[in-house]
Amino acid sequence: MPTAKGSTKSKRILCCRAYRHSIACDPHDGTLSGSTIKRFMSATFPPTGSTDPRQIITETLQAELHDIFQVDRVRQRRSGSAITFFGRFLQDIQEVFELVQHRFAQHGYTPLLRKEKGEDVIVALPGLAEEGRNRSPLINVFLFLATVFTTLAAGAILAGAGNVISLILAGDFFSLLPLLWQGAPFALALISILLVHELGHFFAARAHGVAASLPYFIPLPPISPSFVGLGTLGAFITIRSPMKNRKILFDIGLAGPLAGLLVAIPLLIAGLFLSEPVPYFSSGLTLRFLGDSLLTQGLATTLIDIPAGQTLALHPIYFAAWFGLLITGINLLPIGQLDGGHVSYGLLGRHAHRVAQVAFLLLLLAGLFVNTSWFFWAFFVLLGGLRHAPPMNDITTLDRPRLFLAGFTIILFFLLLVPQPFGN
């Protein structure tokens, strides 16, 4: 991990980009400060007489593992401060991880558990994992209110009520409120899906003791009368403490999509019943214009009897729910920092990196041969990276209920997949 250097009086920080957390360390560069050496010398397990500070701390940490881990060999890198122990665990890994973490923390180190070529590996990193600072929720509230306004404006345009920009430029603020009210069905539906989705992540993180921020919404104003957009680019939360194991990573990643579906599917059904039949080649936002997934096609076919030669003029609630389901499906792609990337890594561990590469290649092929909109999504996921950072305990695998949920998630992805989102 790279270090961010500060003043000589400040602590060095090891930054983990994937989890947005920091590990604060005593300042040293291959050597330990006098106070740190003194603390190590007074540890429960005394050193063997070596005067090399790195050897002292290596022997101290190895002694802490005497009843937990059989150490076969130790590796120290001259260029860094990490200490790697190779061997095998003597007890259940999930049960003893927190014990290892507690023992190492007494000496200022954080353990990372890995599996390499059939061996159990403990990597001891100098420093202690710390939660990110809690920030004022004012920015979250401001972005949320701004997104409410921009989605109301987008909804008004989609409903054919008028353009907010035109009214603002004309100074007609008395007509602004009635116009925004016309966009309420679309705005409330879309924001409800996004909010519940992110709160699913948030509460799952809190349930596992992982520090997480409140949702950050991204407003997207209709920047010109010709560009409407949807009023938002979505929402996200930030994780401010490290993931302890793959089970926690899996739970937090899957909680958002499942929570969002609980809102999106009922809204989609309501939108179907509020939509009206029109001639098949009618202009405007119709069912013909939007692509279908297996889920949306199945619901429309089962619930609505559309006369021959006709389609549906879509209610704004349906369009908001359809888009929410589209984004949920894309989020389930097993790539990097997407929800599907979290689920994939929780299920497959480091093998998820190869799955992410294949999925990204398939996105590019879909852009070439199916619909060019997939190039946009390929670029979008590339911004977050294809690889996923491992949790602290990367050895413990998923239990049977989570394996069942992983299988369900794969099925859900294909139910939500829309090969040609627009322009049918």
N, C-alpha and C positions, 0 to 999 in steps of 0.2 A: 504494500500500500504506500502511496506517496505521502510525504509529510509536508505540512504547511509551516514554514518557519516564521516565528515571530521574534520579539525582543528576547534578550538573554534571560530576562526575568520571567518570561511567559512560559507556559507549558507548550510542548510540541503537540501537534494534533495529527492524528492519522485519520484521513477522511475516507469514508465508504460512500461512493456516489449512489449505489443502488438503494441503500436504506436511508440515506441522508442523515446519518448520525455521526458522532465524533467519538474518538477514543483519546482521552487525555493522558499524556505520558510525562514522566519525569524527564527533564532535559538531559540527554546524553547522546553521544555519538560513538558507540563502540565501547564506552566506559560508563561507569555508574558514579553518581555523586557520592560524597562521603557519607551523608545521612542515609542514603539508600543501602550502601554497603553495610553500614552499621546495623540496619534493620535486618538484612539478610543474615549477618553473622549471629544475630540473636534469635534466629528461627528455631522452630522446634527440632528440626533435623540439622545438626551442625555439619559444616563442610569438612572435607577430609584433610585440610591443611593447605590447600591450594590458595595462592594469593591472586590468581586471575579472577577478576570479578565475574566474568562470563561463566567460568567453570564453577564458581561458587553458586550462582543462581541456578545453573543447570542441575547440579547435584541436589540443591534444595528442592527444586520442582520435581525431580525424579523421585526423591524420597517421599514427597507428598502423594505419589502414585503407588506406593508400595503394596497397598491392599486392594487396589482398583485396577491396575494396569501392569501387565508384564512387559517391561521395556527390554527389547532385543537390541536396539541400537539407537544412537542419538546423532542428530545432524545439526551443526551450527554453521551459519553462513557468515563468513568474515565481513561481507559487505552490509549485513543487516543484523538486527537484534533478535529475530525470531529463532526459537529453539523448537526442533521437531523431534518428537519421540515416536519410534516405530515399534509395534508389538501387537498385543491383543488385550482386549478387556477381559477382566476376570469376573465381572458382574454385568447385569443388564445395563446396556449403555444409556437407555432413556432414564433409568432410575438414578444412575450415578453422575450424570452430566452436571447437574446443579452442585453436587458435592465437589467435583473437579473445579467447577467455576468458582466456588466459594474458597477452596484451598488456594488456588492460583491468585485469586484477588487479594489475599493477605500479603502477597509478595509483589503486587502491582502488575500482574499478568492476566491476560484473557485467553482461555483455551478455545481452539477451533478443532472440531472433530471431522476427520476425513477417512476415506477408504482408498488405498492405493495398492493395486496389484495384489489384492487379497489380504493386505495388512491393515490393521487399525492404526490410525495416525492421529496424534495430538500435536497441533501446532500452537505453541505458546507465544502470543504476541505481547510485547510490553505495552502497558496501559490498560485502563479499565473502560469498558463500554459504558457510555453515559447517554442518558436521554437528552434529546434536543430541548432547547428552552421553549417554554410555552409562550406563544406570542399573543398579542391582543387580538380578540376576535373581530375587531372593527373592520379590518380588511375583508374578512369573510362576509360580514354583513353588507359592506358596501358593494362587493362584487355580486352578491346574491340579488340585491335590490336593482343594480344596474342590469343584471340578466333578466330580471322580471320585466323591466321596461323594454329591453330590446326584443324579447320574445313576444311581448304584447304588440309591439310595432310590427314584427314579422307576421304574427297571427292576423293582424288587421289587414295587411296587404294580401295574405293568402285567402282571407274571407271576402276580398273584393271591396272592403269598406273605404279604402283610401290609403294614401302614403303619408306617414308621419313627417317625413322630411319636407314634403311639400307644404304641409301646414306650418311647420316651424319656420321655414324660409319666408312664408307669407305672413308670419306673425299672428296667425289665427289660433291662439292658444285656447280659446273658448270651445273650439270644435275638437280639441286634442283628446280630452277625456272620453267623450262618447266614441271616438274612433278607436282608442285603445281598448275600450270595453268590448268592442267587436272581436278583438284578438284574444280575449280571456280564455275561451275554451282550448285553443291551441296552446297558449302559454302555460296554463295551469297543468294541462296533461303532460307536456314535455318536461316541465320543471319537476313535477311530481315523480316521474320516472327517474330522472337524473338524481334527484335528492335521495330517494329511497335506495337507489343503487349505491350511492356513496355512503349513506348511513349504514348499509349492510356491511361494507368494509370497516367502517368506523367502530361499530359495536362489536364486530368479531375481533378486531384488534384489541379493544378494551377488555373483552372477555378473556383474552389470553395474556393480559398484562403488557401489551405492546403499546407504546405511546404513539398516538396518531393525531393529526390535526383535524379540525372541522373541515367540511368540504369547501374547496375553492371553485367558484363558478367562473366561466370565461364568457363574458358578453361579446356578442358580435352584432354591432349596430348595422342596419341597412344603409351602407355608406353612399348609395346613390339610388335614385328612383328605379334604375334598371337592374340593380342588384339587391335582391331581397334577403337571401340566406334564411337561416332558421332562427336567428336571434342569439345563438350561442354556439360555442365550439365544445360544449360539454362541461364536465366538472371533474375534479380529482381531489384526493387527500394525500398528505405526505406522511410517511412512516418515520418516526423520530427515535426509534430504538431498534436494535438488531433483532432479526428473527431467530428464535432459539433452535427451531428444528423444522423439518419439512412438513410435519403435520400442521403446525401453526401457519406456515406459508400457504399450504393448501386451503386451510379453512378461511383465511382472510381473503385469498384470491377468489374463491368460489362464492363467498357470502354476498358480494355485490351483485353479480348477475342473477342469482336466485332471488334476492330481495327485489330487484328491479322487475323481474318477470311477474311477481305477484301483483304489481301495479299495471304493467304494460299489457298483459293479456286481457284483463277485464276491460281496460280502456279501449283496446282494439275491438273487442266484441261490441261495446257500446257504440263506438264509431261506425261499425258496420250497420247497425240498426238505424243510426241517424243519417246515413248516406242515402241518396235518392237515385233511382234508375234514370238514365238519360240515354239518348241514342249513342251507339258504340263509338262513332267518330266525333263525338262532341269535343269542343275545346275545353281548356281548363284542367284542373287537377282531378283526373278520373282514375278509376282502378286500372284502366288500360295503360296508363302512363307509368305506374309503379310496377317494379318487378315483384315476383312472388317467391316466398320461401315455402317449404313444405308445410310449415305451421300456418302461415297466413292463407295459403291456398286451401288448406284443409278446412280452416274455420269458415272462410267465405263460402266454400261449396256446401258445407254442412248446414250453416245457419241462414243463408240468404238464397232465395230463389230469384236469380236474375233472368228476366225474359230474354228470349233469343233476339240477337241484334242489338242488345243494349249492354251498358256497363253501369258503373256507379259513379256519380259525382260525389267525391269523398268529403266527408265532414272533417273539419280541422282536427278533431279528436282522433279520428282514425289515422290521419297522416302523422300526427305526433307519436302515436303508439307504434305505427309502422316504423318510423325512423328510430324510435327507442329500441325496438327489436333488432333492427339492422345493426345499430351500434353495438348492441349486446353480442350479436353473433360475431362481429368483427373483433370485439374484445376477447372472445374466446379462442382466437387464433393462438396456437402454442408458441408464441414468440416473445422473448425478452420480458419487458415490464408490463405487457398486457395481462389481463386477468387469466387468460389461457396460458400465458407463460408461467405465472405463479403455480397454476394447477399442474402444468406439465412438469415443472421442476420438482414439485412435491411428489409427483408420481414416479418420475424417472431419474431424478437426480441429475448428474452430469450428462447422462445420455440425452437430456432434453435439449442440449446445445445442437446436436445433430438434427433433431426433429425441427428445431427452429430454422435451421438453414434450409431444410427441405420445404418447409411451409413458406418461407420467403421466396424461394425459387418458384413454387407453384403460384404465388401471387403475381410474379412477373409474367409467367406463362398465361395466367388468366387475363392480365392486361393486354397481352398480345393477341390472344385468340378468342376471348369471351367478351370482355367489356373494358374499355380503356380506363374507367374509373378505378380499377384495381391498381393502376400505377400510382394514383394518389394515396391509396391506403398503404401500398408498399413503401412509399416515401415516408409516410406518417410513422409506420412502425420502425423504420430504419433510424429515425431520429432518436428513439429510445434505446436503440441497440438490440442486437439479436440474442446476446448472451444474458444469462441471469446469474446474479451473484449468489453463492451458496449461503445457507443459514449457518449459524454457529455449530450446530450439531447436524452434520451432513450424512450421518450414518443411519440413524433411525428411519425406518421406512413407514409407509402408511399401513394402518390396520385395515381389517376387512370392511367395516362400514365405509371408510373413506375410499377404498378401492371400488366399492359399488358406486359411490358418488362420482368417482372419476369416470367409470364406464358410462354413467348417466350423462355426464358432461360432454363426452364425445358424441353421444346420440343427440344431445341438445344442440350442439354446434351445427350438425348437419340439418336439423330441423329449422334452424334460424338462418342458414346460409341463403343468400340471395345472389345467384350467379350474375344477373343483369339488373342492378338496382333501379336504373332509370331508362326511359326511352324505349320501352317495349312497343 
